[in-house]
């Protein structure tokens, strides 16, 4: 009887292993086909099943990356978590940084962007950090990132903005000068200094819409000082 039960359990284990292997093979093929068709939801479904059948850090990070590219930031964070983790891959840190910024969690996003900046400093990361630090009221920290950015930015570098219906690119150098103006105004309420910086940014990139909007707002504030700050 014991021998029979042992054989039965062995057969069941073999069947389960075979089923799991077949399922993994099926979803690997499904994933490949969805990629060929450009079916994002299909890719997400395939990766989710594969991550259940044969979980791996690489699959998890890839799934989170697909979510981010599809604008599903909460789903991305639910996949990889939100906390700083020294074991995270560079991709996971990027996903956390971008998604936390997108869901308006600037303090947590700063943690992740700082990790990226420490590993590979760049003007783009410096701009993200400066922008987030101004949101949190850390003007001294923002100015450090702005100083780095202005010292290292190249004239041909661009940054994407989305305040208009149609996204557009502006000079990253102009963007740094614009954000410098914001830091100036937020820290000491010096409208004239801020407007001087804004004019400098617009001189570099006259089509920088966000800088134009900021200039209009500051000029209105200057003409109507009784308006609440």
Rosetta blueprint (number, residue, H / E / L):
1 X L
2 X H
3 X H
4 X H
5 X H
6 X H
7 X H
8 X H
9 X H
10 X H
11 X H
12 X H
13 X H
14 X H
15 X H
16 X H
17 X H
18 X H
19 X H
20 X H
21 X H
22 X H
23 X H
24 X H
25 X H
26 X H
27 X H
28 X H
29 X H
30 X H
31 X H
32 X H
33 X H
34 X H
35 X H
36 X H
37 X H
38 X L
39 X L
40 X H
41 X H
42 X H
43 X H
44 X H
45 X H
46 X H
47 X H
48 X H
49 X H
50 X H
51 X H
52 X H
53 X H
54 X L
55 X L
56 X L
57 X H
58 X H
59 X H
60 X H
61 X H
62 X H
63 X H
64 X H
65 X H
66 X H
67 X H
68 X H
69 X H
70 X L
71 X L
72 X L
73 X H
74 X H
75 X H
76 X H
77 X H
78 X H
79 X H
80 X H
81 X L
82 X L
83 X L
84 X L
85 X L
86 X L
87 X L
88 X L
89 X L
90 X H
91 X H
92 X H
93 X H
94 X H
95 X H
96 X H
97 X H
98 X H
99 X H
100 X H
101 X H
102 X H
103 X L
104 X L
105 X L
106 X H
107 X H
108 X H
109 X H
110 X H
111 X H
112 X H
113 X H
114 X H
115 X H
116 X H
117 X H
118 X H
119 X H
120 X L
121 X L
122 X L
123 X H
124 X H
125 X H
126 X H
127 X H
128 X H
129 X H
130 X H
131 X H
132 X H
133 X H
134 X H
135 X H
136 X L
137 X L
138 X L
139 X H
140 X H
141 X H
142 X H
143 X H
144 X H
145 X H
146 X H
147 X H
148 X H
149 X H
150 X H
151 X H
152 X H
153 X L
154 X L
155 X L
156 X L
157 X L
158 X E
159 X E
160 X E
161 X E
162 X L
163 X L
164 X L
165 X L
166 X L
167 X L
168 X E
169 X E
170 X E
171 X E
172 X H
173 X H
174 X H
175 X H
176 X H
177 X H
178 X H
179 X H
180 X H
181 X H
182 X H
183 X H
184 X H
185 X H
186 X H
187 X H
188 X H
189 X L
190 X L
191 X H
192 X H
193 X H
194 X H
195 X H
196 X H
197 X H
198 X H
199 X H
200 X H
201 X H
202 X H
203 X H
204 X H
205 X L
206 X L
207 X L
208 X L
209 X H
210 X H
211 X H
212 X H
213 X H
214 X H
215 X H
216 X H
217 X H
218 X H
219 X H
220 X H
221 X H
222 X H
223 X H
224 X L
225 X L
226 X L
227 X L
228 X L
229 X L
